[in-house]
Amino acid sequence: MNSAIPIDALTEAEAAEELAQLARDIAHHDAAYHTHDAPEISDADYDALRQRNAAIEARFPTLIRADSPSARVGGALESGFAKLRHRVPMLSLDNAFDAMEFTEFCTRAKRFLGRTEPLTLVAEPKIDGLSINLTYEHGRFVRGATRGDGSEGEDVTANLRTIQSVPAELLGKAPALIEIRGEVFITKADFLALNQIQAQAGARVFANPRNAAAGSLRQLDPRITASRPLSLFAYAQGESSEPVAATHWAYLQRLKDWGFDVNPLSRLLDNETDAEAFQIKISLARSGLGYDIDGVVYKVDDLGLQRRLGFVSRTPRWAIAWKFPAEQATTVLREIRIQVGRTGALTPVAELEPVNVGGVLVARATLHNEDEITRKDVRVGDTVVLQRAGDVIPQVVSVVTERRPADSVAYSFPDVCPACGSHAVRPPGEAVRRCTGGLICPAQRVERLIHFVSRPAFDIDGLGDKTIQEFFNEGWLHGPADLFKLPEREGEIAKREGWGKVSARNLCRAIVARRTITLERFIFALGIRRIGATNAKLLARHYGTFANWRAQMFAASQIGSDERVELGSISGIGPTIAEELTDFFAEARNIAALDELAAELTIEEAVHADASDSLIAGKTVVFTGTLETMTRPEAKARAEALGAKVTDSVSKKTDFVVVGVDAGSKARKAAELGVRTMTEAEWQEMVS
């Protein structure tokens, strides 16, 4: 990803285009890394892409996309393994790349908690392997799964039983039920020996130890896994039927008592100022370690504080991965290819002479837009400098002009769509050139369908990019509802080249299984601009059912209606996103497509994990004034966890207004509307 334009200098149009490209690139590399165990770029490149995506979203929150990487964890699952749902989600970590970003993480955590005293932290080297979840019942190992998409992973129980460092039984007293998380990895020496064996046998060699570990664990034949030298470091806890420890450091000691290997380099730090020295120490020792690490994970030690901090989107507020610096390499740019996104945006992609950057083979890089190509004067045949600072599509940092071929010519950006031949126009003041083909452009329709079946949306196994394109070309797919008519064509699919009865049956079963979908996934799948997974969850939580959401959105399309005011006041939504939603529902063709799709499905009511016995489940709450026993973010997170809807403004539909110190206009409006108000103490009593 070309990130030469400072984020502060991006226009809104440039930001929107870059977010679109980042979403596409990160999704591509998530699949390569998590699903196929064949990453095309380094971890550092991937982290840089996610970091830039998060920074752009922070500056332009109204541009957060439906397919935002910020709401994704891991990748889609292979169909060769059964799926296991994690009792507690296995989420990803935010990254820091320098001392300033780490300090910002600590400051955010202390601000959320409303405290100024230093944080006691646990520092653990970040193993570059495959995350797994082990479930023990009455001390016995009963099942294990990969992280997968964070909510459910692949059942690799039989394979995990072959790893010596996975105890079959826990030593000493243990909870009746406990999930233990860890990282499966392979040492550098074992990696080299394994690749030598693979090469001698004429089999595929692995790009790096992480790939070797993942490929070895995800074998359908456990005997192959048993022949591979896999190891495990345990480091985290999921569900537990009883408390295990009061601190994370004490929990690590329990893990060792139970028979697990815990990274011996882990340290308890008295305060966050010790982290920088530890980071330097580990980075200097990194090359001499017997296994790969790509940074250090820092966790708040106090588990009570961890619970208070909770999570935001896909990441915990109480932990961060401080990554090591990026690496660079040079290679030749062979071709500039134009991709057409589902919004019609034309995005240039550099096809590169494959180059190994830090153990990962890199073959593609985005070029952002035509202005960036012109500014850097990037040409076909150029030798370019790549930087891995995020682990997906890398950045093209610069051109090595002294190596430029004598017959080189400047690149001319196309003014027609390569997919449909329609004019590609660039409105004044925007950096993005877009296809004017609209619904006639096959690239846009295909991209919308690909988004619809993507992992955060309907997550239909077997319906990848190529299959969607194949069925679209056949004329079987025009809109999302057509996907659920494919089982009627099972016989035809089975006869197609590369298919067969088993694969056709598996695909059709996967489609039928997805006829039941959660409301938040359904909303996300529609691909409404700026409605990412996080916003889809907010909407599902607030409106509860599809019927209610549809009716409220239809009513909200009337400017000035109570429903529109309510929509715009949902905490995290706001007026700009509300406008995108109401624009969608104001279009009759969208309503027709929505209803056709809904008729094929069972859309589940939104549920709240902790809300079954809550007095505030389904209630609309507003906080105003200064709270004394908790911070505003903490109060909001607690209310939402109990099933409440938190909004930023008071209306006739508000159920409670919690009034803190120095409350102002919201408290007065509540009195005018007859909405119930309560003190902070009354609120605490209600939710305790």
C-alpha positions as CSV (number, residue, x, y, z in Angstrom):
1,M,0.0,0.0,0.0
2,N,1.4,3.4,-1.0
3,S,1.2,5.4,2.2
4,A,3.4,8.3,1.1
5,I,0.5,10.8,1.5
6,P,0.4,11.8,5.2
7,I,-2.9,11.0,6.7
8,D,-3.4,14.6,7.8
9,A,-3.1,15.6,4.2
10,L,-5.6,13.2,2.8
11,T,-8.9,14.6,1.4
12,E,-12.1,12.8,2.2
13,A,-12.2,11.3,-1.3
14,E,-8.6,10.1,-1.1
15,A,-9.3,8.6,2.3
16,A,-12.4,6.8,1.0
17,E,-10.5,5.4,-1.9
18,E,-7.5,4.3,0.2
19,L,-9.8,2.6,2.8
20,A,-11.5,0.7,-0.1
21,Q,-8.1,-0.5,-1.3
22,L,-6.9,-1.4,2.2
23,A,-10.1,-3.4,2.8
24,R,-9.5,-5.4,-0.4
25,D,-5.8,-6.0,0.2
26,I,-6.2,-6.9,3.8
27,A,-9.0,-9.4,3.0
28,H,-6.8,-10.9,0.3
29,H,-3.9,-11.4,2.6
30,D,-6.0,-12.6,5.5
31,A,-7.2,-15.4,3.3
32,A,-3.7,-16.1,2.1
33,Y,-2.4,-16.2,5.7
34,H,-5.2,-17.8,7.7
35,T,-7.0,-19.9,5.2
36,H,-4.3,-21.1,2.8
37,D,-1.2,-20.8,5.0
38,A,0.5,-19.2,2.1
39,P,1.1,-15.5,2.9
40,E,2.3,-13.3,0.0
41,I,3.8,-10.6,2.2
42,S,5.5,-10.2,5.6
43,D,3.9,-9.7,9.0
44,A,5.3,-6.2,9.2
45,D,3.6,-5.2,5.9
46,Y,0.3,-6.6,7.1
47,D,0.6,-4.7,10.4
48,A,1.4,-1.4,8.6
49,L,-1.7,-1.8,6.4
50,R,-3.9,-2.4,9.5
51,Q,-2.2,0.5,11.3
52,R,-2.8,2.9,8.4
53,N,-6.4,1.7,8.0
54,A,-7.1,2.4,11.7
55,A,-5.5,5.8,11.5
56,I,-7.5,6.9,8.5
57,E,-10.7,5.6,10.1
58,A,-9.8,7.6,13.3
59,R,-9.5,10.8,11.2
60,F,-12.5,10.0,9.0
61,P,-15.0,8.0,11.2
62,T,-17.8,8.5,8.8
63,L,-15.9,6.6,6.1
64,I,-15.7,3.4,8.0
65,R,-16.6,0.7,5.5
66,A,-18.9,-2.3,5.7
67,D,-15.9,-4.5,5.0
68,S,-13.5,-2.6,7.4
69,P,-10.5,-4.7,8.5
70,S,-11.0,-3.2,11.9
71,A,-13.9,-5.5,12.6
72,R,-12.3,-8.7,11.3
73,V,-10.3,-11.3,13.0
74,G,-8.4,-14.1,11.2
75,G,-9.8,-15.6,8.1
76,A,-12.4,-17.9,6.6
77,L,-12.3,-21.6,7.5
78,E,-11.4,-24.5,5.3
79,S,-14.2,-27.0,4.6
80,G,-12.0,-30.0,5.4
81,F,-12.5,-29.6,9.2
82,A,-15.5,-29.4,11.4
83,K,-16.1,-26.1,13.1
84,L,-16.0,-25.5,16.8
85,R,-17.4,-22.3,18.4
86,H,-15.2,-20.7,21.1
87,R,-17.1,-20.1,24.4
88,V,-15.2,-16.8,24.6
89,P,-14.1,-15.2,21.3
90,M,-10.4,-15.3,20.3
91,L,-9.8,-11.8,19.3
92,S,-6.8,-10.1,17.7
93,L,-4.5,-7.5,19.2
94,D,-3.9,-3.9,18.3
95,N,-0.3,-3.1,17.3
96,A,2.2,-0.5,18.4
97,F,5.3,0.2,16.3
98,D,7.2,2.6,18.6
99,A,7.4,3.9,22.1
100,M,5.0,6.8,21.4
101,E,2.2,4.4,20.2
102,F,2.8,2.1,23.2
103,T,2.5,5.1,25.6
104,E,-0.7,6.1,23.8
105,F,-2.1,2.6,24.5
106,C,-1.3,2.9,28.2
107,T,-2.8,6.4,28.4
108,R,-6.0,5.2,26.8
109,A,-6.3,2.4,29.2
110,K,-5.7,4.6,32.3
111,R,-8.2,7.2,30.9
112,F,-10.8,4.5,30.4
113,L,-10.3,3.3,34.0
114,G,-10.1,6.9,35.3
115,R,-6.8,6.3,37.1
116,T,-3.4,8.0,37.0
117,E,-1.2,5.4,38.8
118,P,1.2,3.2,36.7
119,L,-0.1,0.0,35.2
120,T,1.6,-3.3,36.2
121,L,2.1,-5.3,32.9
122,V,3.1,-8.7,31.8
123,A,5.4,-8.8,28.8
124,E,5.5,-11.9,26.6
125,P,7.4,-12.5,23.3
126,K,5.0,-12.7,20.5
127,I,5.4,-16.1,18.9
128,D,4.9,-16.2,15.1
129,G,2.8,-19.4,15.0
130,L,-0.8,-20.6,14.9
131,S,-3.2,-19.6,17.7
132,I,-5.2,-22.5,19.2
133,N,-7.9,-23.0,21.9
134,L,-7.7,-26.1,24.1
135,T,-10.7,-27.2,26.1
136,Y,-10.2,-29.2,29.3
137,E,-13.1,-30.8,31.2
138,H,-12.3,-32.2,34.7
139,G,-8.6,-31.9,33.8
140,R,-8.8,-33.9,30.6
141,F,-8.1,-32.5,27.1
142,V,-11.4,-33.0,25.2
143,R,-11.2,-30.7,22.1
144,G,-9.1,-28.1,20.4
145,A,-9.6,-25.6,17.6
146,T,-7.8,-23.0,15.6
147,R,-8.7,-19.3,16.1
148,G,-10.5,-19.2,12.7
149,D,-12.6,-16.1,12.5
150,G,-12.4,-15.4,16.2
151,S,-15.8,-16.8,17.0
152,E,-15.3,-20.3,15.6
153,G,-12.3,-22.3,14.5
154,E,-11.4,-25.6,12.9
155,D,-11.6,-28.8,14.9
156,V,-8.0,-30.0,15.0
157,T,-8.4,-32.1,18.2
158,A,-6.9,-35.3,16.8
159,N,-3.8,-33.4,15.5
160,L,-3.3,-31.5,18.8
161,R,-3.2,-34.8,20.7
162,T,0.0,-35.7,18.8
163,I,1.9,-32.7,20.2
164,Q,3.9,-33.6,23.3
165,S,3.6,-30.1,24.8
166,V,-0.2,-30.4,24.8
167,P,-1.0,-32.2,28.1
168,A,-3.6,-34.9,27.8
169,E,-4.4,-34.3,31.5
170,L,-3.7,-31.3,33.7
171,L,-1.5,-31.9,36.7
172,G,-3.1,-31.0,40.1
173,K,-6.4,-29.3,40.7
174,A,-8.1,-27.6,37.8
175,P,-11.5,-26.1,37.1
176,A,-14.2,-28.5,35.8
177,L,-14.1,-26.6,32.5
178,I,-11.4,-24.3,31.2
179,E,-10.3,-23.1,27.8
180,I,-6.5,-22.5,27.5
181,R,-5.1,-20.5,24.6
182,G,-1.6,-20.8,23.1
183,E,0.5,-20.7,20.0
184,V,1.6,-23.8,18.1
185,F,5.0,-23.2,16.5
186,I,8.0,-24.9,15.0
187,T,11.6,-24.0,15.8
188,K,14.0,-22.6,13.2
189,A,16.2,-25.7,13.3
190,D,13.2,-28.0,12.9
191,F,11.9,-25.8,10.1
192,L,15.1,-26.2,8.1
193,A,15.2,-29.9,8.7
194,L,11.5,-30.2,7.6
195,N,12.1,-28.3,4.4
196,Q,15.0,-30.5,3.6
197,I,12.8,-33.6,4.0
198,Q,10.1,-31.9,1.9
199,A,12.5,-31.0,-0.9
200,Q,14.0,-34.6,-1.0
201,A,10.5,-36.0,-1.3
202,G,9.6,-33.6,-4.1
203,A,6.9,-32.0,-1.9
204,R,6.2,-28.3,-1.4
205,V,8.6,-26.5,0.9
206,F,7.4,-24.0,3.4
207,A,8.0,-20.3,3.1
208,N,8.7,-19.8,6.8
209,P,8.3,-21.5,10.2
210,R,4.9,-20.1,10.8
211,N,3.6,-21.6,7.5
212,A,5.3,-24.9,8.4
213,A,3.5,-25.0,11.8
214,A,0.1,-24.0,10.4
215,G,0.4,-26.5,7.5
216,S,1.5,-29.3,9.8
217,L,-1.3,-28.8,12.3
218,R,-4.0,-28.5,9.7
219,Q,-3.5,-31.9,8.1
220,L,-6.5,-34.1,7.5
221,D,-4.4,-37.1,8.4
222,P,-3.2,-36.8,12.1
223,R,-0.3,-39.1,11.3
224,I,1.3,-36.4,9.2
225,T,1.0,-33.9,12.1
226,A,2.5,-36.5,14.4
227,S,5.6,-36.7,12.2
228,R,6.1,-32.9,12.4
229,P,8.2,-31.4,15.3
230,L,5.5,-29.0,16.7
231,S,5.6,-27.2,20.0
232,L,3.2,-25.1,22.1
233,F,3.6,-22.1,24.4
234,A,0.5,-21.4,26.5
235,Y,-0.3,-17.8,27.4
236,A,-4.1,-17.0,27.7
237,Q,-7.4,-18.1,29.1
238,G,-10.8,-18.4,27.6
239,E,-13.9,-19.6,29.4
240,S,-13.4,-21.1,32.9
241,S,-16.0,-22.6,35.3
242,E,-14.3,-20.9,38.3
243,P,-11.6,-18.2,38.9
244,V,-8.1,-19.4,38.4
245,A,-6.0,-16.4,39.5
246,A,-6.3,-12.7,40.3
247,T,-3.6,-11.7,37.9
248,H,-2.3,-12.8,34.5
249,W,1.2,-13.4,36.0
250,A,-0.3,-15.8,38.6
251,Y,-2.3,-17.5,35.8
252,L,0.9,-18.1,33.9
253,Q,2.3,-19.8,37.0
254,R,-0.8,-22.0,37.1
255,L,-0.3,-23.0,33.5
256,K,3.2,-24.2,34.4
257,D,1.9,-26.1,37.4
258,W,-0.7,-27.9,35.1
259,G,2.1,-29.0,32.8
260,F,2.2,-26.4,30.0
261,D,5.3,-24.8,28.6
262,V,5.2,-21.0,29.1
263,N,7.7,-18.7,27.3
264,P,10.6,-18.4,29.8
265,L,11.3,-14.9,28.5
266,S,8.0,-13.6,29.8
267,R,8.4,-10.9,32.5
268,L,6.3,-9.1,35.1
269,L,6.9,-5.3,34.8
270,D,6.1,-3.0,37.7
271,N,5.1,-0.2,35.4
272,E,4.8,0.8,31.8
273,T,8.0,2.7,31.7
274,D,9.9,-0.6,32.0
275,A,8.5,-1.8,28.7
276,E,10.8,0.2,26.4
277,A,13.9,-1.4,28.0
278,F,12.4,-4.8,27.8
279,Q,11.5,-4.2,24.1
280,I,15.1,-3.3,23.3
281,K,16.4,-6.3,25.2
282,I,14.2,-8.8,23.4
283,S,14.8,-7.2,20.0
284,L,18.6,-7.7,20.5
285,A,18.1,-11.3,21.6
286,R,15.6,-12.0,18.7
287,S,18.1,-13.4,16.1
288,G,19.6,-15.8,18.7
289,L,16.3,-17.3,19.7
290,G,15.4,-20.8,18.5
291,Y,12.0,-19.7,17.3
292,D,10.5,-16.8,15.4
293,I,9.0,-13.8,17.2
294,D,7.7,-10.6,15.6
295,G,7.3,-8.4,18.7
296,V,6.3,-8.4,22.4
297,V,2.7,-8.6,23.8
298,Y,2.1,-6.4,26.8
299,K,-1.0,-7.2,29.0
300,V,-2.5,-5.4,32.0
301,D,-1.6,-7.8,34.8
302,D,-4.7,-7.3,37.0
303,L,-7.5,-9.5,35.7
304,G,-10.1,-7.3,37.4
305,L,-8.9,-4.3,35.4
306,Q,-8.9,-6.5,32.3
307,R,-12.6,-7.2,32.8
308,R,-13.3,-3.5,33.3
309,L,-11.4,-2.5,30.2
310,G,-13.2,-5.0,28.1
311,F,-13.0,-4.9,24.3
312,V,-13.5,-2.5,21.5
313,S,-14.5,-3.9,18.1
314,R,-12.1,-6.9,17.5
315,T,-9.4,-6.1,20.1
316,P,-9.0,-6.0,23.9
317,R,-8.3,-2.6,25.5
318,W,-6.0,-4.3,28.0
319,A,-3.3,-5.7,25.7
320,I,-1.2,-4.6,22.7
321,A,1.5,-6.1,20.5
322,W,4.5,-3.9,20.2
323,K,6.0,-5.0,16.8
324,F,9.6,-4.9,15.7
325,P,10.5,-2.4,12.9
326,A,9.7,-3.0,9.2
327,E,12.0,-4.5,6.7
328,Q,12.7,-3.3,3.1
329,A,13.5,-5.0,-0.2
330,T,13.8,-4.1,-3.9
331,T,12.2,-5.8,-6.9
332,V,11.0,-5.1,-10.4
333,L,7.5,-3.9,-11.2
334,R,6.3,-6.1,-14.1
335,E,2.8,-4.8,-14.7
336,I,0.3,-2.2,-13.5
337,R,-3.2,-3.8,-13.3
338,I,-6.4,-2.0,-12.7
339,Q,-9.0,-3.4,-10.3
340,V,-12.6,-2.3,-10.2
341,G,-14.2,-2.3,-6.8
342,R,-17.8,-2.8,-5.9
343,T,-18.3,1.0,-5.8
344,G,-16.8,1.4,-9.2
345,A,-13.4,2.8,-8.0
346,L,-10.5,2.0,-10.3
347,T,-7.5,1.0,-8.2
348,P,-4.0,0.4,-9.7
349,V,-2.1,-2.7,-8.4
350,A,1.6,-3.3,-9.0
351,E,2.4,-6.9,-10.1
352,L,5.9,-7.5,-8.9
353,E,8.8,-9.9,-9.6
354,P,8.3,-12.1,-6.4
355,V,10.7,-11.1,-3.7
356,N,11.3,-12.6,-0.2
357,V,10.9,-9.9,2.4
358,G,11.6,-11.2,5.9
359,G,10.6,-14.8,5.0
360,V,7.4,-13.9,3.1
361,L,7.1,-14.0,-0.7
362,V,5.7,-10.6,-2.0
363,A,4.2,-10.4,-5.5
364,R,1.7,-7.5,-5.4
365,A,1.4,-4.0,-4.0
366,T,-1.3,-1.4,-4.4
367,L,-0.4,1.9,-6.0
368,H,-3.2,3.9,-4.3
369,N,-4.4,6.1,-7.2
370,E,-3.3,7.8,-10.4
371,D,-2.0,10.9,-8.5
372,E,0.4,8.7,-6.5
373,I,1.6,7.0,-9.7
374,T,2.3,10.4,-11.2
375,R,3.9,11.8,-8.0
376,K,6.3,9.0,-7.7
377,D,6.6,8.5,-11.4
378,V,6.1,4.7,-11.1
379,R,6.5,2.9,-14.4
380,V,6.4,-0.6,-15.7
381,G,9.9,-2.1,-15.6
382,D,11.0,0.1,-12.7
383,T,13.0,-1.3,-9.8
384,V,11.0,-0.3,-6.7
385,V,11.7,-0.2,-2.9
386,L,9.1,-2.1,-0.9
387,Q,8.6,-1.7,2.8
388,R,6.9,-4.3,5.0
389,A,5.2,-2.5,7.8
390,G,1.9,-4.3,8.3
391,D,1.9,-7.8,6.8
392,V,-0.4,-7.7,3.8
393,I,0.1,-5.8,0.5
394,P,3.4,-3.8,1.1
395,Q,4.1,-0.2,0.5
396,V,6.0,1.0,-2.6
397,V,8.3,3.4,-0.9
398,S,10.2,4.8,-3.9
399,V,11.6,4.1,-7.3
400,V,15.3,3.3,-8.0
401,T,15.5,5.7,-10.9
402,E,19.1,4.9,-11.8
403,R,18.0,1.3,-12.7
404,R,15.1,2.5,-14.9
405,P,15.2,0.9,-18.4
406,A,16.2,3.2,-21.3
407,D,12.9,2.6,-23.2
408,S,10.7,3.4,-20.1
409,V,7.6,5.5,-20.7
410,A,5.3,7.2,-18.1
411,Y,2.2,5.3,-17.1
412,S,-1.1,6.5,-18.6
413,F,-4.1,5.9,-16.3
414,P,-7.1,4.5,-18.3
415,D,-10.2,6.6,-18.8
416,V,-12.4,3.7,-19.5
417,C,-13.4,0.8,-17.2
418,P,-11.4,-2.4,-18.0
419,A,-14.4,-4.5,-16.9
420,C,-17.2,-3.1,-19.0
421,G,-15.7,-0.4,-21.3
422,S,-17.8,2.4,-19.7
423,H,-16.3,5.9,-19.2
424,A,-14.2,6.2,-16.0
425,V,-14.7,9.7,-14.7
426,R,-12.9,11.6,-11.9
427,P,-15.0,14.3,-10.3
428,P,-13.3,17.6,-9.6
429,G,-11.5,17.6,-6.2
430,E,-11.5,13.8,-5.9
431,A,-8.5,11.4,-6.2
432,V,-10.6,8.4,-7.3
433,R,-11.6,7.6,-10.9
434,R,-14.9,5.6,-11.0
435,C,-16.6,3.5,-13.6
436,T,-19.9,5.0,-14.7
437,G,-21.3,1.6,-15.7
438,G,-23.2,1.1,-12.4
439,L,-25.4,-2.0,-12.6
440,I,-24.2,-3.0,-16.0
441,C,-20.6,-3.3,-14.8
442,P,-19.9,-6.9,-14.1
443,A,-17.0,-6.1,-11.8
444,Q,-19.2,-4.1,-9.4
445,R,-21.9,-6.7,-9.3
446,V,-19.4,-9.5,-8.7
447,E,-17.6,-7.5,-6.0
448,R,-20.9,-6.9,-4.2
449,L,-21.7,-10.6,-4.3
450,I,-18.2,-11.5,-3.1
451,H,-18.7,-9.1,-0.2
452,F,-22.0,-10.7,0.6
453,V,-20.5,-14.1,1.1
454,S,-17.4,-12.9,2.8
455,R,-16.4,-14.1,6.3
456,P,-17.9,-11.2,8.4
457,A,-21.1,-11.5,6.3
458,F,-22.8,-14.8,5.3
459,D,-19.5,-16.7,5.4
460,I,-20.5,-19.4,2.9
461,D,-17.9,-22.1,2.5
462,G,-17.0,-22.8,-1.1
463,L,-18.3,-19.5,-2.5
464,G,-14.9,-17.8,-3.1
465,D,-14.1,-15.1,-5.6
466,K,-13.5,-17.5,-8.5
467,T,-16.8,-19.5,-7.9
468,I,-18.8,-16.3,-7.7
469,Q,-17.3,-15.1,-11.0
470,E,-17.9,-18.5,-12.5
471,F,-21.6,-18.6,-11.6
472,F,-22.0,-15.0,-12.5
473,N,-20.6,-15.6,-16.0
474,E,-23.0,-18.6,-16.3
475,G,-25.9,-16.2,-15.7
476,W,-27.0,-17.9,-12.4
477,L,-26.3,-14.9,-10.2
478,H,-27.7,-11.4,-10.5
479,G,-28.3,-10.5,-6.9
480,P,-27.8,-11.9,-3.4
481,A,-31.2,-13.8,-3.4
482,D,-29.9,-15.8,-6.3
483,L,-27.3,-17.4,-4.1
484,F,-29.9,-19.2,-2.2
485,K,-31.4,-20.7,-5.3
486,L,-28.1,-22.4,-6.3
487,P,-29.0,-25.6,-4.4
488,E,-31.7,-26.1,-7.1
489,R,-28.8,-26.4,-9.5
490,E,-26.8,-29.0,-7.5
491,G,-26.9,-31.5,-10.4
492,E,-25.7,-28.8,-12.9
493,I,-22.9,-27.7,-10.6
494,A,-21.7,-31.3,-10.1
495,K,-21.2,-31.7,-13.9
496,R,-19.0,-28.6,-14.2
497,E,-15.3,-28.9,-14.7
498,G,-13.4,-29.1,-11.4
499,W,-16.5,-29.9,-9.3
500,G,-18.2,-33.3,-8.9
501,K,-21.0,-34.6,-6.7
502,V,-19.2,-34.3,-3.4
503,S,-18.1,-30.7,-3.8
504,A,-21.4,-29.7,-5.3
505,R,-23.3,-31.3,-2.4
506,N,-20.9,-29.6,0.2
507,L,-21.5,-26.2,-1.4
508,C,-25.2,-26.6,-1.5
509,R,-25.3,-27.7,2.2
510,A,-23.2,-24.7,3.1
511,I,-25.6,-22.4,1.4
512,V,-28.6,-24.0,3.1
513,A,-26.9,-23.8,6.5
514,R,-26.6,-20.0,6.0
515,R,-30.3,-19.5,5.4
516,T,-30.3,-18.7,9.1
517,I,-28.3,-15.6,9.8
518,T,-27.8,-13.1,12.7
519,L,-29.2,-9.6,12.1
520,E,-25.8,-8.0,12.4
521,R,-24.3,-10.2,9.8
522,F,-27.3,-9.6,7.5
523,I,-27.0,-5.8,7.8
524,F,-23.2,-6.0,7.2
525,A,-23.7,-8.2,4.1
526,L,-25.9,-5.6,2.4
527,G,-22.8,-3.6,1.7
528,I,-24.3,-0.2,2.5
529,R,-21.6,2.4,2.4
530,R,-19.9,3.1,5.8
531,I,-21.8,0.3,7.5
532,G,-19.0,-1.9,8.7
533,A,-19.2,-4.9,11.0
534,T,-19.1,-2.6,14.1
535,N,-21.9,-0.3,12.9
536,A,-23.9,-3.3,11.8
537,K,-23.7,-4.7,15.3
538,L,-24.7,-1.3,16.8
539,L,-27.8,-1.2,14.5
540,A,-28.7,-4.9,15.3
541,R,-28.4,-4.3,19.0
542,H,-30.5,-1.1,18.9
543,Y,-33.4,-2.3,16.7
544,G,-33.4,-6.0,17.7
545,T,-35.3,-7.6,14.8
546,F,-35.1,-7.4,11.1
547,A,-38.8,-6.3,10.9
548,N,-38.3,-3.5,13.3
549,W,-35.0,-2.4,11.7
550,R,-36.6,-2.3,8.2
551,A,-39.7,-0.4,9.5
552,Q,-37.6,2.1,11.5
553,M,-35.2,2.7,8.6
554,F,-38.0,3.2,6.1
555,A,-39.6,5.7,8.5
556,A,-36.2,7.4,9.1
557,S,-35.9,8.2,5.4
558,Q,-38.4,11.0,6.1
559,I,-36.3,14.0,7.1
560,G,-37.3,15.4,10.5
561,S,-39.1,12.2,11.7
562,D,-38.5,10.9,15.2
563,E,-37.1,7.7,13.7
564,R,-34.4,9.7,11.9
565,V,-33.5,11.6,15.0
566,E,-33.3,8.4,16.9
567,L,-31.1,6.8,14.2
568,G,-28.7,9.7,14.2
569,S,-28.4,9.7,18.0
570,I,-27.2,6.1,18.3
571,S,-23.8,6.2,19.9
572,G,-21.3,5.4,17.2
573,I,-23.7,6.1,14.2
574,G,-24.1,9.8,13.8
575,P,-25.8,11.9,11.1
576,T,-23.5,11.0,8.1
577,I,-23.8,7.2,8.5
578,A,-27.6,7.7,9.2
579,E,-27.8,9.5,5.8
580,E,-26.2,6.5,4.0
581,L,-28.8,4.2,5.6
582,T,-31.7,6.4,4.8
583,D,-30.5,6.9,1.2
584,F,-30.4,3.1,0.8
585,F,-34.0,2.8,2.1
586,A,-35.2,5.7,-0.1
587,E,-34.4,3.7,-3.2
588,A,-37.3,1.4,-4.2
589,R,-35.0,-1.1,-6.0
590,N,-33.0,-1.6,-2.8
591,I,-36.2,-2.3,-0.8
592,A,-37.3,-4.8,-3.5
593,A,-33.9,-6.6,-3.4
594,L,-34.0,-6.5,0.4
595,D,-37.4,-8.1,0.7
596,E,-36.6,-10.7,-2.0
597,L,-33.5,-11.7,0.0
598,A,-35.3,-11.7,3.4
599,A,-37.9,-14.1,2.0
600,E,-35.2,-16.7,1.5
601,L,-33.8,-16.4,5.1
602,T,-34.5,-16.7,8.8
603,I,-33.0,-13.6,10.3
604,E,-32.3,-14.1,14.0
605,E,-33.2,-11.5,16.7
606,A,-30.1,-9.7,18.1
607,V,-29.1,-11.2,21.5
608,H,-26.8,-9.9,24.3
609,A,-24.5,-12.3,26.0
610,D,-25.1,-11.0,29.5
611,A,-28.6,-9.6,29.1
612,S,-30.9,-12.5,29.9
613,D,-31.8,-11.4,33.4
614,S,-31.0,-7.7,33.0
615,L,-33.5,-5.0,34.0
616,I,-32.1,-2.8,31.2
617,A,-32.1,-5.2,28.3
618,G,-33.7,-3.5,25.3
619,K,-33.9,-0.2,27.1
620,T,-32.6,3.1,25.7
621,V,-30.2,4.9,28.0
622,V,-28.5,8.3,27.8
623,F,-25.6,9.3,30.1
624,T,-25.1,13.0,30.9
625,G,-22.8,15.0,33.2
626,T,-19.7,13.7,34.9
627,L,-19.8,10.3,36.5
628,E,-17.8,9.7,39.7
629,T,-17.5,5.9,40.2
630,M,-16.8,5.1,36.5
631,T,-15.8,6.7,33.3
632,R,-18.3,7.4,30.6
633,P,-16.8,4.8,28.2
634,E,-16.9,2.2,31.0
635,A,-20.5,3.0,31.8
636,K,-21.5,2.8,28.1
637,A,-19.7,-0.6,27.7
638,R,-21.3,-2.0,30.8
639,A,-24.8,-0.9,29.7
640,E,-24.4,-2.3,26.2
641,A,-23.1,-5.6,27.6
642,L,-26.3,-5.9,29.6
643,G,-28.4,-5.4,26.4
644,A,-29.2,-1.6,26.7
645,K,-29.1,0.8,23.8
646,V,-26.9,3.8,24.5
647,T,-27.7,7.0,22.5
648,D,-26.3,10.5,22.6
649,S,-29.5,12.5,22.6
650,V,-32.8,12.4,24.6
651,S,-36.1,11.7,22.8
652,K,-39.5,10.4,23.6
653,K,-38.1,6.8,23.1
654,T,-35.5,7.2,25.8
655,D,-36.2,5.0,28.8
656,F,-33.6,6.3,31.3
657,V,-31.3,9.3,31.6
658,V,-28.4,8.8,34.1
659,V,-27.6,12.2,35.5
660,G,-24.1,12.9,36.7
661,V,-22.4,16.0,38.1
662,D,-23.0,19.2,36.1
663,A,-25.6,17.7,33.9
664,G,-27.0,20.2,31.3
665,S,-29.4,20.3,28.4
666,K,-30.0,16.5,28.3
667,A,-31.3,16.5,31.9
668,R,-33.6,19.5,31.1
669,K,-34.9,17.8,28.0
670,A,-35.6,14.6,29.9
671,A,-37.7,16.6,32.4
672,E,-39.6,18.3,29.5
673,L,-40.4,15.0,27.8
674,G,-41.2,13.2,31.1
675,V,-38.4,10.7,30.6
676,R,-37.2,9.0,33.8
677,T,-33.9,10.3,35.3
678,M,-31.8,8.6,37.9
679,T,-28.6,9.3,39.8
680,E,-25.4,7.4,39.3
681,A,-26.0,5.5,42.5
682,E,-29.5,4.5,41.4
683,W,-28.0,3.3,38.1
684,Q,-25.3,1.3,39.8
685,E,-27.9,-0.4,42.0
686,M,-30.0,-1.3,38.9
687,V,-27.2,-2.9,37.0
688,S,-25.4,-4.6,39.8
